[in-house]
Amino acid sequence: MAQAEFDNQAFRQALGSFTTGVTIITATAPDGTPIGLTANSFNSVSLDPPLVLWSLAKTSLSVDAFNEAEHWNVHVLSQHQQDLSNTFASRGEDKFKDISLEDGISNAPLIPDCSARFQCRNTVTHDGGDHLIFIGEVLDFDQQTLPPLVFQQGQYAMTARKPWEDVSLSSQPAAPQCSYNEDLLGYLIGRSHFQILYRMRKILDEQALEDSHFFALSVMNIQQRLTLEELNTHLDYTGHSLSEMDVDFLVRQDLIKKLDDDVYQLTSSGQEASLHHIAQAKAIEEELIEELGMGDVMALKLMLKRLINKTDPGLPDLWQEQDKK
Ligand SMILES: Cc1cc2nc3c(=O)[nH]c(=O)nc-3n(C[C@H](O)[C@H](O)[C@H](O)COP(=O)(O)O)c2cc1C
């Protein structure tokens, strides 16, 4: 391709299709100052000997210090380290100020709570256009089961693992395109909801609670004092509502009590029951993490939050500070 035709911006964009992890590379400058930057150019080179590489823009403020450094550390960031990535992608501030560094085998700073870390000795530095390519021998490494942060098309992302084969809920032949089928988003979300609620049902049954009672107790755990009308506004999107009879039932069960002014509140046993439900919901989440893996559960939560925001019919904010009644 002739030089004049080369579109730098399109080139950058095309490179962004190559999904990478995100690392922070650290070293110590000759004057003892810790240096570091966010880099996604990290890659493996060789298993035997163990070699890795990364590249540094020649415009980087730390280029001289890295050129002098005998050792550098690579930190593969985990999903909850996005803020740290942003800090190390900025110039000129004290990037290490809130970090409790750990001791490594060299003088290069070692950052905690990463998915993986590689402590390296620089073996060779190559010129690479507007970057310098550092190749290092891995002297030590460690890994934690923390799902990694991902970078794609200029944005942070999360990974959701794809099974070797497409997941199909049934082994039946595919349903005709025009009918309800197991690949409809609404069906998938609805079924997941009911199957998770099914795991709650044992403890709800023990207390003879219906779904609407469970939802009402959950709302009242967050919003302490509510009229029946207010409570039902919060429940509206579930398709459930509480009748006077339901309220009487919860009062008789000593789960809620009526205050003077038509306002209801959880009793202490109502609070205890609700805490029990929350504990069960957390236990179910732990089971799901065990079954699906932490990374997939975190990616799923992110997608569900986006979906909840997009499909919100304008509900009152359950977590908003309540007016004093
Ligand atoms: C996700 C991400 C990946 C990056 N990868 C690299 C890289 O591989 N090499 C590089 O030189 N800069 C990279 N940068 C940019 C540097 O982090 C940024 O220029 C930083 O300010 C450099 O710091 P310094 O000038 O203090 O050394 C990346 C930034 C982000 C957000």
The ligand as an ORCA input file, in Angstrom:
! r2SCAN-3c Opt
* xyz 0 1
  C      -5.569      0.243     27.979
  C      -4.325      1.044     27.710
  C      -3.224      0.433     27.133
  C      -2.054      1.155     26.891
  N      -0.976      0.510     26.357
  C       0.193      1.177     26.194
  C       1.356      0.483     25.740
  O       1.335     -0.705     25.487
  N       2.507      1.202     25.604
  C       2.556      2.541     25.891
  O       3.629      3.138     25.737
  N       1.473      3.224     26.327
  C       0.299      2.563     26.496
  N      -0.800      3.212     26.991
  C      -0.711      4.640     27.260
  C       0.043      4.920     28.556
  O      -0.497      4.232     29.643
  C      -0.015      6.443     28.844
  O       0.534      7.133     27.738
  C       0.694      6.859     30.102
  O       0.356      8.187     30.338
  C       2.173      6.773     30.008
  O       2.658      7.241     31.227
  P       4.076      7.970     31.356
  O       4.173      9.008     30.250
  O       4.024      8.544     32.743
  O       5.103      6.887     31.193
  C      -1.979      2.525     27.215
  C      -3.097      3.144     27.799
  C      -4.259      2.399     28.041
  C      -5.444      3.061     28.685
*
